[in-house]
């Protein structure tokens, strides 16, 4: 009997193995038109949340620079960028689908027996794309018709193996209400309705009699974002949601990757799940189980895509493409070494690609990447930065590494004197004399004893905001009111959340701001954190609607090369304000609403000459020979400053000679930390 039990168990186990092997891989791609990435989490989306728990979702991939449905959907269905598929607008003029067909054509060529369906709410997508699907359904802007068609197909005996379902919402509601954000109730309701449709699709899959023998990959994708409508080359419009869910997908959660999934990654991932070959010329990668990114370990390069090989070299220099792993500032692009005659010959360490500035019409372009100093990196005592840099005549390539910790620069101006706070120190700086006044810096606790009431004491302030004779100091999640006339605390410390309505909308909540300053009129204040800012109505005591918004050259003209992580803000005299990064600053005219200089200034000269010790030992630089045309390896070693929490690497492509042919270029960026 015991032996029979073992044999029976073995037969049953074998049947289980056979059952697992008999699973049929299937795909459902759900397209949500106009779902702005940073609104996810602000509407009730239980069904999308359930998919995320069985995979991952990212809002850090960017659609094409045209930020319209035509170009976004073309990238989703072809797996190539705009410079290849050619779709710039919703008329689909210039499309090159013959050279870069949509995914169903690839499936039909590789495995004609698979059943496919494209169910499309947007009529232009149905009529302008030469679909290779067995079923193409034009829903005529009616998402419910599309859902019903999908449910009917899923319930049929000849149900599709691969199905694309395109919903028009929440885009339609965004346009109808003239806004795509969390302050547009109709838009949020449309997202929740779209989520209910996702739930209906998933129920239809679970109710299939064959469901136990099927392995479904579910992909969620959006074509573009929006603000007041869309179609501009700004983060609000370009950031998209892309997610993968199912048994074949790594369960990673929300925004887990620096090399975030992109629209062009959907086609190769779908083909991989189906076990079909990858056609030549795709721009995307298989992302069901993404490549491991660098672990926080000493002696290992901590930059992703430092050699530009994760990307595909762009064909069109005018295309402002995304650069995976890097945040772009006024340009920056990946090209093949052979793309332009002025590019250098690849060296011994080179792959196919390198970074260039892309937009020589700007004074400078940047690519930036941040590395948190966590885990093993928190104990690093030194670093090694290396980069291959070069430039054509009239250009220059530079690389900065900046370290930031608790101590941002903040302060205010009274009677021609800048009052600056950073870390433990307090400076008084004469703008007229361009020098630090005698006796400074001194400890904050000595000059401003009332600030000792903050948790952690009188140190590491985040920002200061003036309102009449009262200075509001912010630190972590608290604020404190200080009477400048009596030099006494008049309130606090108190919790920011609730007392300053609307500042809780920042990622991470109402805490750890990068800085703040008032508008020239004084009736509004601007509070900054990471890559976003909030406009605050000082009189009404609340944030204005439709914020946070993103930092960009569109919202803060002249600052586009620093599109995130300003390291401090101080109001100057008149309408001036100073924006800080370790080692450099920028002067912003609050009245004219633009930066007053084309490139950052140095603390060694200019308006803030003599303040270089603010960032002593916290920033370092390597540079190419100016305009030599040669790509050379530059190496820099230095000490990690005490208390550093983040290292930021910035590649800067400078164009000091207007109209100079060519560009600056970089390759093989590496940042390692040592004990």
C-alpha positions as CSV (number, residue, x, y, z in Angstrom):
1,X,0.0,0.0,0.0
2,X,2.8,2.4,0.9
3,X,4.5,1.7,-2.5
4,X,1.3,2.2,-4.3
5,X,0.8,5.5,-2.6
6,X,4.3,6.6,-3.7
7,X,3.6,5.5,-7.3
8,X,0.3,7.3,-7.3
9,X,1.8,10.5,-5.9
10,X,4.5,10.3,-8.6
11,X,1.9,9.9,-11.3
12,X,0.0,12.9,-9.9
13,X,3.1,14.9,-9.7
14,X,3.9,14.0,-13.3
15,X,0.5,15.1,-14.3
16,X,1.1,18.4,-12.5
17,X,4.3,18.9,-14.4
18,X,2.5,18.1,-17.7
19,X,-0.3,20.5,-16.7
20,X,2.2,23.3,-16.1
21,X,4.0,22.6,-19.4
22,X,0.6,22.7,-21.2
23,X,-0.1,26.3,-20.1
24,X,-0.7,28.5,-23.1
25,X,0.9,32.0,-23.0
26,X,-1.5,34.8,-23.8
27,X,-1.3,38.6,-23.7
28,X,-3.6,41.4,-22.9
29,X,-2.4,45.0,-23.5
30,X,-4.6,47.6,-21.9
31,X,-4.1,51.1,-23.3
32,X,-5.4,54.0,-21.2
33,X,-5.2,57.2,-23.2
34,X,-4.0,60.3,-21.4
35,X,-3.4,58.9,-17.9
36,X,-0.8,61.2,-16.4
37,X,1.8,59.3,-14.6
38,X,2.0,61.2,-11.3
39,X,-1.8,61.1,-10.8
40,X,-1.6,57.4,-10.2
41,X,-2.1,57.0,-6.4
42,X,-4.5,59.9,-6.1
43,X,-7.5,58.2,-7.6
44,X,-9.1,54.9,-6.4
45,X,-7.7,52.2,-8.7
46,X,-8.1,48.8,-6.9
47,X,-7.9,46.8,-10.1
48,X,-4.8,48.4,-11.4
49,X,-3.3,48.2,-7.9
50,X,-4.0,44.4,-7.9
51,X,-2.1,44.1,-11.2
52,X,0.9,46.0,-9.7
53,X,1.1,43.6,-6.8
54,X,1.7,40.8,-9.4
55,X,4.3,42.8,-11.3
56,X,5.4,46.4,-11.5
57,X,4.4,49.8,-12.7
58,X,6.6,52.8,-13.6
59,X,5.8,56.4,-14.3
60,X,9.4,57.4,-15.3
61,X,9.4,56.4,-19.0
62,X,8.9,59.3,-21.4
63,X,6.8,59.4,-24.6
64,X,8.0,61.1,-27.7
65,X,8.7,64.9,-27.6
66,X,5.5,65.6,-29.6
67,X,3.5,64.2,-26.6
68,X,0.3,63.4,-28.6
69,X,-1.6,60.1,-29.1
70,X,-0.3,59.4,-32.6
71,X,3.3,59.3,-31.7
72,X,2.7,57.7,-28.3
73,X,0.6,54.8,-29.7
74,X,3.0,54.3,-32.6
75,X,5.8,53.8,-30.1
76,X,3.7,51.4,-28.1
77,X,2.6,49.2,-31.0
78,X,5.9,49.2,-33.0
79,X,8.6,49.1,-30.4
80,X,10.6,51.9,-32.0
81,X,10.9,55.6,-31.3
82,X,9.5,58.5,-33.3
83,X,12.6,59.0,-35.4
84,X,12.0,55.5,-36.8
85,X,8.2,55.2,-37.0
86,X,7.8,58.7,-38.2
87,X,4.5,59.6,-36.5
88,X,4.6,63.1,-35.3
89,X,0.9,63.9,-35.0
90,X,-2.6,62.5,-34.9
91,X,-2.9,62.5,-38.7
92,X,-0.2,59.8,-38.9
93,X,1.4,61.6,-41.8
94,X,4.9,60.4,-42.5
95,X,4.4,57.1,-40.8
96,X,6.8,54.3,-41.8
97,X,4.8,51.2,-40.8
98,X,6.1,49.3,-43.8
99,X,9.6,49.5,-42.3
100,X,8.5,49.3,-38.7
101,X,5.2,47.3,-38.5
102,X,3.0,47.0,-35.5
103,X,3.3,44.0,-33.1
104,X,0.5,41.9,-34.7
105,X,2.3,41.8,-38.0
106,X,5.4,40.5,-36.3
107,X,3.2,37.8,-34.6
108,X,1.5,36.9,-37.8
109,X,4.9,36.4,-39.6
110,X,6.4,34.3,-36.8
111,X,3.3,32.2,-35.8
112,X,0.3,32.7,-38.1
113,X,-1.8,30.3,-36.0
114,X,-2.1,32.7,-33.1
115,X,-5.4,34.6,-32.9
116,X,-5.1,38.3,-32.5
117,X,-7.4,41.3,-31.9
118,X,-7.0,45.1,-31.8
119,X,-10.1,46.7,-30.1
120,X,-9.7,50.4,-30.5
121,X,-11.8,53.3,-29.0
122,X,-9.8,55.9,-30.9
123,X,-10.9,55.8,-34.5
124,X,-7.7,57.3,-35.9
125,X,-5.8,54.4,-34.5
126,X,-8.1,52.0,-36.2
127,X,-8.0,53.7,-39.6
128,X,-4.4,54.9,-39.9
129,X,-2.5,51.8,-38.8
130,X,-2.2,48.8,-41.2
131,X,-3.0,46.3,-38.6
132,X,-2.0,42.6,-39.0
133,X,-4.5,41.5,-36.4
134,X,-7.2,38.9,-37.2
135,X,-9.9,41.2,-35.6
136,X,-9.7,45.0,-35.8
137,X,-12.6,46.8,-34.1
138,X,-13.3,50.5,-34.3
139,X,-15.2,51.5,-31.1
140,X,-15.8,55.1,-32.2
141,X,-14.7,56.8,-29.0
142,X,-17.1,54.5,-27.0
143,X,-15.1,52.7,-24.3
144,X,-18.1,50.6,-23.2
145,X,-18.5,49.2,-26.7
146,X,-14.8,48.3,-26.7
147,X,-15.1,46.6,-23.3
148,X,-18.2,44.6,-24.4
149,X,-16.4,43.5,-27.5
150,X,-13.4,42.4,-25.5
151,X,-15.7,40.5,-23.0
152,X,-17.4,38.7,-25.9
153,X,-14.1,37.7,-27.5
154,X,-12.8,36.4,-24.2
155,X,-15.9,34.3,-23.7
156,X,-15.8,32.8,-27.2
157,X,-14.2,29.5,-28.2
158,X,-12.0,31.3,-30.7
159,X,-10.8,33.9,-28.2
160,X,-7.6,35.8,-29.0
161,X,-4.2,34.8,-27.8
162,X,-3.1,38.4,-28.0
163,X,-5.5,41.3,-27.5
164,X,-4.9,45.0,-27.5
165,X,-7.7,47.0,-25.8
166,X,-7.5,50.8,-26.3
167,X,-9.7,53.0,-24.1
168,X,-10.2,56.7,-24.8
169,X,-10.4,57.6,-21.2
170,X,-9.2,59.4,-19.2
171,X,-8.0,61.6,-22.1
172,X,-11.5,62.6,-23.2
173,X,-12.3,63.8,-19.7
174,X,-9.0,65.7,-19.4
175,X,-9.8,67.6,-22.6
176,X,-13.4,68.2,-21.6
177,X,-12.4,69.7,-18.3
178,X,-9.3,71.4,-19.7
179,X,-7.0,69.7,-17.1
180,X,-5.2,66.4,-16.6
181,X,-4.4,66.3,-12.9
182,X,-5.7,65.6,-9.4
183,X,-7.5,68.9,-9.1
184,X,-9.9,68.0,-12.0
185,X,-12.7,65.9,-10.5
186,X,-14.0,64.7,-13.9
187,X,-10.5,63.5,-14.8
188,X,-10.1,61.5,-11.5
189,X,-13.6,60.0,-12.0
190,X,-12.6,58.9,-15.6
191,X,-9.5,57.2,-14.2
192,X,-11.7,55.3,-11.6
193,X,-14.1,54.3,-14.4
194,X,-11.2,53.1,-16.5
195,X,-10.0,51.1,-13.6
196,X,-13.4,49.5,-13.3
197,X,-13.1,48.4,-16.9
198,X,-9.7,46.9,-16.1
199,X,-11.5,44.9,-13.4
200,X,-14.1,43.8,-15.8
201,X,-11.4,42.5,-18.3
202,X,-9.6,40.6,-15.5
203,X,-12.9,39.0,-14.4
204,X,-13.5,37.9,-18.0
205,X,-10.1,36.3,-18.1
206,X,-10.6,34.5,-14.7
207,X,-14.1,33.2,-15.8
208,X,-12.7,31.5,-18.9
209,X,-13.0,27.7,-18.6
210,X,-9.5,27.4,-19.9
211,X,-8.0,30.0,-17.4
212,X,-6.2,27.4,-15.3
213,X,-4.2,26.4,-18.4
214,X,-3.4,29.9,-19.4
215,X,-0.5,32.2,-18.5
216,X,-1.6,35.7,-19.1
217,X,0.8,38.6,-19.4
218,X,-1.1,41.9,-18.8
219,X,0.5,45.1,-19.9
220,X,-0.8,48.5,-19.0
221,X,0.3,51.5,-21.1
222,X,-0.4,55.2,-21.6
223,X,0.4,57.2,-24.6
224,X,1.0,60.6,-23.0
225,X,0.2,62.8,-19.9
226,X,-1.2,66.3,-19.8
227,X,-1.7,69.5,-17.9
228,X,-4.0,72.0,-19.6
229,X,-4.4,69.8,-22.6
230,X,-1.1,68.2,-23.9
231,X,1.3,68.2,-26.9
232,X,4.3,70.1,-25.4
233,X,7.8,68.8,-24.7
234,X,7.4,69.1,-20.9
235,X,7.4,66.4,-18.1
236,X,3.7,66.8,-17.4
237,X,2.9,65.8,-21.0
238,X,5.7,63.3,-21.6
239,X,5.8,61.1,-18.5
240,X,3.9,57.9,-19.1
241,X,2.7,54.8,-17.2
242,X,4.0,51.4,-18.3
243,X,3.4,48.3,-16.3
244,X,3.7,44.5,-16.6
245,X,1.8,41.9,-14.6
246,X,1.5,38.1,-14.4
247,X,3.3,34.9,-13.4
248,X,6.1,35.6,-15.9
249,X,6.8,39.1,-14.4
250,X,9.1,40.0,-11.5
251,X,7.0,41.4,-8.6
252,X,8.8,44.7,-8.1
253,X,6.1,47.2,-7.1
254,X,5.9,50.9,-8.1
255,X,8.8,52.7,-9.7
256,X,11.4,50.2,-8.7
257,X,13.9,50.8,-11.5
258,X,16.3,53.6,-12.6
259,X,16.2,52.0,-16.1
260,X,12.4,52.4,-16.2
261,X,10.3,50.6,-18.7
262,X,9.4,52.6,-21.8
263,X,6.7,52.4,-24.4
264,X,9.1,50.8,-26.8
265,X,9.7,48.0,-24.4
266,X,6.2,46.6,-24.7
267,X,6.6,44.9,-28.1
268,X,9.8,43.0,-27.3
269,X,8.3,42.0,-23.9
270,X,5.1,40.7,-25.6
271,X,7.1,38.7,-28.2
272,X,9.3,37.3,-25.5
273,X,6.3,36.1,-23.5
274,X,4.9,34.4,-26.6
275,X,8.3,32.7,-27.3
276,X,8.6,34.5,-30.6
277,X,11.9,35.9,-32.1
278,X,12.9,39.5,-31.7
279,X,12.8,41.3,-35.1
280,X,15.9,43.4,-36.0
281,X,15.7,47.1,-35.4
282,X,13.5,47.3,-32.3
283,X,14.5,50.1,-29.8
284,X,13.0,48.4,-26.7
285,X,14.1,45.6,-24.4
286,X,12.4,42.6,-22.8
287,X,11.3,43.9,-19.4
288,X,9.3,41.1,-17.8
289,X,12.3,40.3,-15.6
290,X,14.5,43.4,-16.0
291,X,18.3,43.3,-15.9
292,X,19.6,43.7,-12.4
293,X,20.8,47.2,-11.6
294,X,23.9,47.9,-9.6
295,X,23.7,46.8,-6.0
296,X,24.9,49.3,-3.4
297,X,28.4,47.9,-3.1
298,X,31.9,49.4,-2.6
299,X,34.1,49.1,-5.7
300,X,31.3,48.7,-8.2
301,X,30.2,51.2,-10.7
302,X,26.9,52.8,-9.4
303,X,25.8,54.5,-12.6
304,X,23.3,52.8,-14.9
305,X,23.6,53.2,-18.7
306,X,26.9,55.0,-18.2
307,X,28.2,53.7,-21.5
308,X,25.1,54.7,-23.5
309,X,24.7,51.1,-24.6
310,X,21.3,50.6,-22.9
311,X,19.9,53.0,-25.5
312,X,19.7,52.8,-29.2
313,X,21.5,55.5,-31.1
314,X,19.1,58.1,-32.4
315,X,18.9,58.8,-36.1
316,X,17.4,62.3,-35.9
317,X,19.4,64.9,-34.0
318,X,16.3,67.1,-33.7
319,X,14.4,64.3,-31.8
320,X,14.5,65.1,-28.1
321,X,14.5,61.4,-27.1
322,X,14.5,60.0,-23.6
323,X,17.9,58.8,-22.3
324,X,17.2,55.9,-19.9
325,X,18.8,56.2,-16.5
326,X,19.5,59.9,-17.0
327,X,17.5,63.1,-16.4
328,X,17.8,65.5,-19.3
329,X,18.4,69.2,-19.0
330,X,17.9,71.2,-22.3
331,X,18.9,68.2,-24.4
332,X,21.3,65.4,-24.3
333,X,21.0,62.4,-26.6
334,X,22.5,59.0,-27.5
335,X,23.9,58.5,-31.0
336,X,26.0,55.9,-32.8
337,X,29.6,56.8,-33.3
338,X,29.2,56.7,-37.0
339,X,26.1,59.0,-37.1
340,X,27.9,62.3,-37.6
341,X,31.2,63.0,-39.4
342,X,32.4,65.2,-36.6
343,X,32.2,62.5,-34.0
344,X,35.5,60.9,-32.9
345,X,36.5,57.4,-33.7
346,X,35.5,54.9,-31.0
347,X,38.3,54.0,-28.6
348,X,39.3,50.7,-27.2
349,X,36.6,50.8,-24.5
350,X,33.8,52.0,-26.8
351,X,30.7,50.2,-27.7
352,X,28.3,51.4,-30.4
353,X,27.0,54.6,-28.8
354,X,28.0,57.7,-27.0
355,X,26.3,60.7,-25.4
356,X,26.1,64.1,-27.1
357,X,24.5,67.4,-26.2
358,X,21.9,67.3,-29.0
359,X,20.8,71.0,-28.8
360,X,23.7,73.3,-29.6
361,X,21.2,76.1,-29.8
362,X,21.2,76.2,-26.0
363,X,24.2,77.5,-24.1
364,X,24.5,74.1,-22.4
365,X,22.8,70.7,-22.2
366,X,23.0,68.3,-19.3
367,X,22.4,64.7,-18.3
368,X,22.1,64.0,-14.6
369,X,22.0,60.8,-12.5
370,X,21.7,60.5,-8.7
371,X,23.0,57.7,-6.5
372,X,21.7,57.4,-2.9
373,X,24.5,56.7,-0.5
374,X,22.7,53.9,1.3
375,X,23.6,50.5,2.6
376,X,27.3,49.7,2.0
377,X,27.7,53.1,0.3
378,X,26.9,54.9,3.5
379,X,30.3,53.9,4.8
380,X,32.3,55.0,1.7
381,X,35.2,57.3,2.5
382,X,36.4,58.0,-1.1
383,X,35.2,57.9,-4.7
384,X,36.6,57.4,-8.2
385,X,34.9,59.1,-11.1
386,X,36.0,58.3,-14.7
387,X,34.6,59.4,-18.1
388,X,35.7,59.5,-21.7
389,X,35.2,63.2,-22.7
390,X,35.8,65.2,-25.9
391,X,34.3,68.0,-28.0
392,X,34.4,69.4,-31.5
393,X,35.8,72.9,-31.9
394,X,33.6,75.5,-30.2
395,X,32.2,73.0,-27.6
396,X,33.3,71.5,-24.3
397,X,32.4,68.5,-22.2
398,X,32.5,68.6,-18.4
399,X,31.4,66.2,-15.7
400,X,30.5,67.2,-12.1
401,X,30.0,65.0,-9.1
402,X,28.2,66.7,-6.2
403,X,27.4,65.4,-2.8
404,X,24.4,66.5,-0.7
405,X,23.5,65.7,2.8
406,X,21.3,67.4,5.4
407,X,22.6,70.9,4.9
408,X,20.9,72.8,2.1
409,X,21.5,76.5,1.6
410,X,18.6,78.7,2.7
411,X,18.1,82.3,3.9
412,X,16.8,85.7,3.2
413,X,18.0,89.3,2.4
414,X,17.5,92.4,4.4
415,X,19.2,95.8,3.8
416,X,21.6,94.5,1.3
417,X,22.8,91.6,3.4
418,X,22.3,87.9,2.6
419,X,21.5,85.9,5.7
420,X,22.6,82.4,4.8
421,X,22.1,79.1,6.7
422,X,23.7,75.8,5.8
423,X,24.4,72.8,8.1
424,X,25.5,74.2,11.4
425,X,26.7,77.5,10.0
426,X,25.3,81.0,9.6
427,X,26.8,83.6,7.1
428,X,26.2,87.3,6.6
429,X,27.1,88.3,3.1
430,X,27.2,91.9,1.8
431,X,25.9,92.0,-1.8
432,X,27.4,95.5,-2.4
433,X,30.8,94.5,-1.2
434,X,30.6,90.9,-2.5
435,X,32.2,89.5,0.6
436,X,31.4,87.6,3.8
437,X,31.2,90.1,6.6
438,X,33.8,89.8,9.4
439,X,33.2,87.3,12.1
440,X,31.2,84.9,9.9
441,X,30.3,82.1,9.6
442,X,29.2,81.5,13.1
443,X,27.1,78.7,14.6
444,X,23.3,79.0,14.0
445,X,22.7,78.1,17.6
446,X,24.7,81.2,18.7
447,X,23.2,83.7,16.3
448,X,19.6,82.3,16.3
449,X,19.1,80.5,19.6
450,X,15.4,80.2,19.1
451,X,16.0,77.7,16.3
452,X,17.2,75.2,18.8
453,X,13.6,74.2,19.3
454,X,13.7,72.1,16.1
455,X,14.2,68.4,16.5
456,X,17.9,67.9,16.1
457,X,18.6,71.5,17.1
458,X,19.6,74.7,15.2
459,X,21.1,73.0,12.2
460,X,20.3,71.6,8.7
461,X,17.4,74.0,7.9
462,X,15.5,73.3,4.7
463,X,14.1,76.6,3.7
464,X,13.0,80.1,4.9
465,X,9.9,82.1,3.8
466,X,9.4,85.7,4.7
467,X,6.0,87.2,5.4
468,X,6.4,90.8,6.6
469,X,8.6,90.8,9.7
470,X,8.0,87.1,10.3
471,X,10.4,84.5,8.9
472,X,9.0,80.9,8.7
473,X,11.8,78.4,9.0
474,X,11.2,74.8,7.7
475,X,13.1,71.7,8.8
476,X,12.2,68.1,8.0
477,X,8.4,68.0,8.8
478,X,8.3,71.0,11.1
479,X,8.2,74.8,10.8
480,X,8.9,77.6,13.2
481,X,7.8,81.3,13.1
482,X,10.5,83.9,14.0
483,X,9.9,87.6,14.6
484,X,12.9,89.4,12.9
485,X,12.3,92.6,14.8
486,X,12.4,91.1,18.3
487,X,14.6,88.2,17.3
488,X,12.3,85.8,19.1
489,X,10.3,82.7,18.3
490,X,6.6,83.5,18.0
491,X,5.3,80.1,17.2
492,X,6.5,76.5,16.9
493,X,7.9,74.3,16.1
494,X,4.8,72.8,14.6
495,X,4.0,70.1,12.0
496,X,3.9,71.4,8.5
497,X,1.2,68.9,7.3
498,X,-2.2,70.5,7.8
499,X,-0.9,74.0,8.7
500,X,0.3,74.6,5.1
501,X,-2.5,73.0,3.0
502,X,-1.4,71.6,-0.3
503,X,2.3,71.1,0.5
504,X,1.4,67.5,1.4
505,X,1.0,66.8,-2.3
506,X,4.8,66.5,-2.8
507,X,6.2,63.0,-3.1
508,X,7.1,62.0,0.5
509,X,4.7,64.6,1.9
510,X,5.1,68.0,3.5
511,X,8.7,67.7,4.6
512,X,12.3,68.1,3.5
513,X,11.8,70.9,1.0
514,X,14.6,72.0,-1.2
515,X,13.8,75.7,-0.8
516,X,11.2,78.4,-1.1
517,X,10.9,82.0,-2.3
518,X,8.1,84.6,-2.9
519,X,6.9,85.9,-6.2
520,X,8.0,89.5,-6.9
521,X,4.5,90.7,-6.1
522,X,4.6,88.9,-2.7
523,X,1.1,87.4,-2.9
524,X,2.4,84.0,-4.0
525,X,5.3,81.8,-2.7
526,X,6.9,78.9,-4.5
527,X,8.0,75.8,-2.6
528,X,10.4,73.4,-4.3
529,X,11.2,69.7,-3.8
530,X,12.9,67.3,-6.1
531,X,11.7,67.8,-9.6
532,X,8.5,69.7,-8.6
533,X,7.2,72.9,-7.1
534,X,4.0,74.2,-5.6
535,X,2.7,77.7,-5.9
536,X,1.3,78.8,-2.6
537,X,-1.3,81.6,-2.0
538,X,0.2,83.4,1.0
539,X,-2.9,85.4,1.7
540,X,-5.4,82.5,1.5
541,X,-3.0,80.2,3.3
542,X,-3.2,77.3,0.8
543,X,-1.6,75.9,-2.3
544,X,-3.1,76.9,-5.6
545,X,-5.0,74.3,-7.7
546,X,-3.1,72.2,-10.3
547,X,0.1,71.9,-8.3
548,X,2.7,70.4,-7.9
549,X,4.1,71.1,-11.3
550,X,7.4,70.0,-12.8
551,X,10.6,72.1,-12.9
552,X,11.5,72.7,-16.6
553,X,12.6,75.4,-18.9
554,X,9.0,76.0,-19.7
555,X,8.0,76.8,-16.1
556,X,11.2,78.4,-15.0
557,X,12.8,79.9,-18.2
558,X,16.6,79.7,-18.3
559,X,16.9,77.0,-15.6
560,X,16.3,74.0,-17.9
561,X,19.8,72.6,-17.5
562,X,18.9,72.0,-13.8
563,X,15.5,70.3,-14.1
564,X,15.5,68.9,-10.6
565,X,17.0,68.9,-7.1
566,X,17.8,72.5,-6.5
567,X,19.9,72.6,-3.4
568,X,18.6,75.8,-1.9
569,X,16.9,79.1,-2.7
570,X,17.4,82.5,-1.2
571,X,15.6,85.7,-2.0
572,X,18.0,88.5,-3.0
573,X,17.5,92.2,-3.3
574,X,14.6,93.5,-5.4
575,X,13.2,90.8,-7.6
576,X,16.3,88.6,-7.6
577,X,16.6,85.1,-6.2
578,X,19.6,82.8,-6.0
579,X,19.3,79.1,-6.9
580,X,22.0,76.8,-5.5
581,X,23.7,73.6,-6.5
582,X,26.9,72.4,-4.8
583,X,29.7,74.6,-6.2
584,X,27.5,76.8,-8.4
585,X,24.5,79.2,-8.3
586,X,22.0,80.8,-10.7
587,X,20.4,84.2,-10.5
588,X,16.7,84.3,-11.2
589,X,14.7,87.4,-11.8
590,X,11.3,86.9,-10.1
591,X,9.8,90.0,-11.8
592,X,10.8,89.1,-15.4
593,X,10.3,85.4,-14.6
594,X,13.6,84.2,-16.1
595,X,17.2,83.4,-15.2
596,X,19.6,86.3,-15.7
597,X,22.5,84.2,-16.9
598,X,22.9,81.6,-19.6
599,X,25.0,79.2,-17.4
600,X,25.6,78.7,-13.7
601,X,28.0,81.0,-11.9
602,X,31.0,80.1,-9.8
603,X,31.4,81.2,-6.2
604,X,34.9,82.2,-7.1
605,X,33.7,85.3,-9.0
606,X,30.4,87.1,-9.8
607,X,27.5,88.1,-7.7
608,X,28.4,85.7,-4.8
609,X,32.2,85.7,-5.0
610,X,33.7,84.6,-1.8
611,X,31.1,82.1,-0.7
612,X,33.0,79.1,-2.0
613,X,33.4,77.6,1.5
614,X,29.7,77.0,1.5
615,X,30.4,73.9,-0.5
616,X,34.0,73.2,0.4
617,X,34.8,69.6,-0.4
618,X,31.3,68.8,-1.7
619,X,31.7,69.1,-5.5
620,X,34.3,68.0,-8.0
621,X,34.8,68.4,-11.7
622,X,36.6,66.8,-14.7
623,X,36.6,68.4,-18.2
624,X,37.7,67.7,-21.7
625,X,40.3,69.7,-23.6
626,X,38.2,72.5,-25.1
627,X,37.4,71.7,-28.7
628,X,40.3,69.3,-29.4
629,X,38.0,66.8,-31.2
630,X,39.7,63.9,-29.2
631,X,38.0,61.6,-26.8
632,X,40.2,61.1,-23.8
633,X,39.7,59.3,-20.5
634,X,39.5,61.6,-17.5
635,X,39.8,60.3,-13.9
636,X,39.1,62.0,-10.6
637,X,39.5,60.7,-7.1
638,X,38.4,62.4,-3.9
639,X,37.0,62.1,-0.5
640,X,33.3,61.6,0.2
641,X,32.3,64.5,2.5
642,X,31.0,63.6,6.0
643,X,27.2,63.3,6.2
644,X,26.7,62.9,2.4
645,X,23.5,61.1,1.5
646,X,23.3,61.5,-2.3
647,X,25.9,61.7,-5.1
648,X,24.8,63.5,-8.2
649,X,26.7,63.1,-11.5
650,X,26.1,65.8,-14.2
651,X,27.4,65.5,-17.7
652,X,27.5,69.0,-19.1
653,X,27.8,69.7,-22.9
654,X,28.8,73.4,-23.3
655,X,28.4,75.4,-26.6
656,X,30.2,78.7,-26.0
657,X,30.7,79.5,-29.7
658,X,27.2,80.1,-31.3
659,X,26.6,78.1,-34.4
660,X,29.8,76.0,-34.0
661,X,29.5,72.7,-36.0
662,X,29.4,69.5,-34.0
663,X,29.0,69.1,-30.3
664,X,30.5,67.9,-27.0
665,X,30.5,64.1,-26.3
666,X,31.0,61.6,-23.5
667,X,31.2,57.9,-23.0
668,X,31.9,55.3,-20.3
669,X,30.9,57.1,-17.2
670,X,31.8,55.3,-14.0
671,X,31.4,56.3,-10.3
672,X,32.7,53.9,-7.7
673,X,33.0,54.2,-4.0
674,X,35.8,52.9,-1.8
675,X,36.2,52.2,1.9
